[in-house]
């Protein structure tokens, strides 16, 4: 993580994909994995706010994956294999 700008109410930071995955997994665990009595008091946000943040992080990770040259190459390979087999897949999930 690299701080870009910090003030009293916001922080602008750069996070690696790995760091985003860590945050996403931690949020997923507190939203879906463990029962937390007094969720809002202990976490400092409602469950819905945490779920919204989890979805936003997941979208960013997905966007990063879509930009990855390795992922793009693997999609082309699978598309070509699919055409040879007559399936014509367009996207891997």
N, C-alpha and C positions, 0 to 999 in steps of 0.2 A: 504494500500500500504506500502510495506517495501522496502527501498532502500538497494541494495546490493553493487553497485559500481557506482560511478559517475565520469566522466571526462569531458573535454571540449566539446567533440563531441557526446558522448553516455551516456546512463544511463541504468543500469541493475536493474530492480525492480521486486518484486513479487506482483502480483495483485490477489485479490480474484475473484471468478466468478462474484460476485455481482458488483465489481468495473469494471470488463470488460464489463458487461451488461450496466452499466451507460455510459461508454465511447462509446460503440457500439450504444446505443440509441441516444446519442448526435451527433455522426457522421452521423447516419441515418437521423436525423432531418436536419442537415445542407446540406446533399447531396440530400435528397428527399423531405423534408417537407417545408422549407422556401426558397423563392427566395432571394439570397444574391447578390446584385450588387457588382461588383468588387471582386468576390469570392476569387481569388488568393491573392489579396492584403490584404483583411480582414482576411482570414483564414491562410494565409502563406503557402498554398499548392494549387496545381491545384485540380479541382474537381476529376480528374482521380486518383491523388495521395490519396485523401481522400477516394474515393471508394475502392481503393486497400487496404488501411488500414482497412476500414470497413469489407471487405471480410476476411482479415487475422484475425481480432478479432472474426468474426463470426465462422470461422473455429476452432479457439482455444476454443471457448465456446462449439461448437459441440463436439470437442475432449474431453473436460472435462465432458460433459454430457454422452458420451459413456463410460467413466471410472467410473461413479457414480454407486455405488452398488445399490442404490435405483432404478435408471433407469434400471439397468440390471435385478433386481428382477421384475420390472413391465413388462419388455419385456418378461420374462419367463412366467409370469402369462397370459399375452395376447396371447402368443404363445400356451399355454396349452388350453386356452379358445377357440382359433381359431381351434385347432385340434378337440376339442369336438364338435364344430359346423361345422367342415369340411372345414374350411377356411385356416388354416395353415399359418397365418401371421408371418413374420420373423422380421419385424422392425416397430417401431412406429415413426412417424415424429411429 
